[in-house]
Amino acid sequence: MNSIKLEWKRGDWAAYFGLMTNNLTNLLTMMGLLIFVVGIPTEIVYGRIAPAFGLAVLVASVCYAWFGLQLAKETGRKDVTALPSGPSAPSIFTVTFLVLMPVYQQTGDAEFAIQIGLVWCFVEAMILVGGSFLGETIRKMIPRTVLLSCLSGLGLLLLAMNPMLQAFEAPTVSFIVLLLIFINWFGKKPIFARIPTGLLLLVAGTALAWISGLQSPEAIKASMSSFGFNPPSIHVDSFLQGLPHALPYLASAVPLGLANYIFDLENIESAHAAGDEYNTRKVMLTNGLASTLGCLMGNPFPVTVYVGHAGWKAMGASIGYTLASGVTMFIVPLFGLGAFMLAIIPMTAIVPILVFIGVVTANQVVRETPKIEVPVIFICLFPWIANWALTMVNSVMAAAGTSAAKIGPEALAHKGVFYQGLVHLGNGAPLASMLWGCVAIFAIINKPLRGAIAAAVGALLALFGVIHAPMVGIAQGSSLMFVTAYLMMGAMFVVKHVLDRREAAATSVTAVSDS
């Protein structure tokens, strides 16, 4: 048992390319948003934020690899798959658009904007650290079907849907890559079996992209301008300077911190369902402390357990893939190599891998769910669908130079777009998905008191605008309408409990009299 060592397996190649390229995409997205949308100077982004970002992911990856080795030694198994590590993708957009952009636009001071962002990240990290002591309990309280169903919605809508759309923008490349995935990862008889499938996908996709003229030598030349040596450095002073001024911008940190907390729980549960039972507290602490380290080194974006453990395991991945991905995520910003890598390897060769991960993540809940609980899967999907659709609708209107407020909800409704419904159902999707999953499953399996508790939690979350509202605030807008609705639902659960008790008592009396 003690002879188990860190070994590189064939499946690690596929998982490494998939996880690394996904994380790299998030890194490049983050840098692009900060530089070209917010206007943060490149020397801050390349020289400070990106290297600290890579360091935080590396630290989490090292810990995950260590946890994997420990699990393999404890169980004597050689099929242990380490947890995947990566940045919190929703946080990239939230920190950028809710914190850094408004602060920079108001003050014109990039340093001050970053200081506020660091405090925001620290609050997120502390939620994970504090929650680590409750994570195992919450995991046991919330049914597995609900946690896995929420994760399936995340996998399909946030991870796989946009890549699938990108795949259909370049079918001459992506269709062959998708077919290779179907044959080699879903099928029984692989093609070109001696070549690791992940490498085969990238080689085939890259070759087809260059042949199709989708890649340009000029892009490679342009990407070389980002080369350089950017070691991370300590920026505790920036964090401390932001503390006195950050409170007005922290409203979004609490709900998103809770959302990241739920993401971690769901991904840990996914690993458990796949046979890899990691300690929830250790994983949560790792994420919180790695995010804190990144924050103190100048990075305002937290790290998390990345989605797709079941998919990486299905590829045959072991422990080395997550460690290699973490090392790559550190080296790329350290030497400014990200843009160069994506100039050579096209996104059209990468995105089908993400489609596979999303499908496998969703398929896991189908396999693990008892037949009577299957409706819960689809109920949990609705908030994620609304969240994705809301993002698309808002982006389209912004590109057209307008907004829902200018067009008017009534005009949109006349065209079949129920915008207010999208706003209410889509905002707070991670928590709303879990909440409605709990309501549905406790109704189905007849646990009315637990259902009443879930409804009461829903009323509390709605009261503070954590779910069903575009921003956090006490009893703002239509929040009270949802508070009332959840309390009514809770009352109905209580009525059901009382009726069940009466029926049970009557049945007992009848049985006694018959005897």
C-alpha positions, 0 to 999 in steps of 0.5 A: 500500500505504501508503494503507491507513487505519483504516476502518469497514465495515458488518461492523464494526457487527455485530462491534462489538455482538457483541464489546462486549456479550460483554465488557460481560457479563463486566464486569457478571458480574465486578462482580456477583460481587465485590459480591454474592457476595464482598462487596467494597465497591462503592467498590472495585469501581466506583472501582478494579477496573472502570476498571482492567479497562476500561483493560487491555482498551482497551490490548490493543484499541489494540495489536490494531488497530495489528497489523491496520493493519500487516498490511494495509499489509504485504500490501496486503489490505483484508479484514484482520480485527483480533484481538478483545480481551477479559477472560479469562472463566475467570479472572474466576471463578477469581480470584473464587472461589479467591483473593478470596473465601477471603481475604476470608472468612478476614480480612474485609479487602477491601484485603488480598484485592485485594492477593493478587488483584493478585499472582495476576494478575501471575503470570498476566501473566508466564506470557504474557510468558515464553511469548511467546518460545516461542509460535511454536515451540509453535504449529508443534509442535502440529498445527493440527487440534488447536489449532482443535479445542480452540478449537471446544470452547471456542467451543461449550461455554463461549461458545455453550452457555449462550447457547443455553439462555438463548435457549430461555428467551425464545423469543418474542425469541430465535427471531426473532433466531436466524432473522435470523442464519441468513438474513443470516450463514449464508444466501446472500440476506440480508433487510433487506440495507441495515441492518447485521445486528448493528444489526438483531439488537439492534433486533429483539431489544430491540423484541420484549423490550419488547413481551413485557414482559421489560424493565422501566422500573424497571430503567432507573431502578435502573441510574442509581444506578451513574452516576459518574466513576471514572478509573483510578489507580495502585495499585503499593503494593497489589501490593507489599503483597500480594507477601509473603503471596500464595504460598499462593494462587498454586497456581491461577495456574500452571495457569490461566496455562497455560490462558490461554496455550493459549487465546491460541495457539488463537485466534492459530491460528484467525486464521492459518487465516482468513488473518490471520497475526499474530506470536505473540510480539507478541500474547502480549507485548501480553496480558501487558503489558496485564494487568500494566498493569491489575494495577498500576492495581488490576485482578486480572483478566488480558486475552486474545485473545478467542474468535471471530476466524473469526466476526467475520471471517465478519461482514465485520469489519475493524479498527475493531470491536475498537478501538471495543469497547475504547473502549467497555469503557473508557468504560462503567466510567469513567462507570458505564454498564454496568447502564444499557446492559443495562437497555435492551438485553436479554440475550435479544437479545445471546446469539444472536450468541454462538451464531453465534460459537461455531458459526462457530468450530467450523465453522472446524476442520471446513473446515480438517481433513483427512478422516483427522484428523476424529476428533480434533475430537470427541476434543478436545470430550470434556474441554470437554463434561465441564467444562461438565457438571461446572460445571452439576452442581456448580451444581445441587447448590449451589443445592439446598444439597448437594454431591457429597461429601454425596450420595456418588459411588456414589449419583450413579453409580446415577442414571447420573451418573458424577461422578468421571469428570466431575471427572477429565475436566473439570478442566484441560479446556484442557490435557486437550483439547489433550493428547488431541488430540495423542495421537489425531492422532499415533496416527492419522498414525502418529507414535509418538515424538511420541505418546510425548512427548505421553503423557509430558507428560500424565503430568507434568501429571497428577502435579502435578494440573494436569489430571484433579484439582480442585486443584494438588498433587503426587501427590494423590488419584488423580493417580498412577493417571493418571500410570501410565496415561499412562506405559503409553500412552507405552510403547505408542507406543514399542512401536509405533515399534519394531515399525514400525522392524522392519517397515521394516527387513524390507521393505527387506531383502526388497526388496534380496533381490528385486532 
